[in-house]
Amino acid sequence: MEKKTQTNLEIVKKEVKVFISDMSRQEAAEFLGELADWAYANSESMCIDDELEMQNYEEDDV
């Protein structure tokens, strides 16, 4: 991961900690679970997009 990206990730982590600090433990756990699901889905969609682009390049070569 690039340094700028790592720095931005740390900023987001700190903001999330501040955001959940006023929540109950249960509410914070639910929020973080939803956030994790969202992050995973977005990560997977990035991989799928990359796979589709690779397939398109292979088709162009034929």
Secondary structure, 3 states (H helix, E strand, C coil): CCHHHHHHHHHHHHHHHHHHCCCCHHHHHHHHHHHHHHHHHHHHHHHHHHHHHHHHHHHHHC
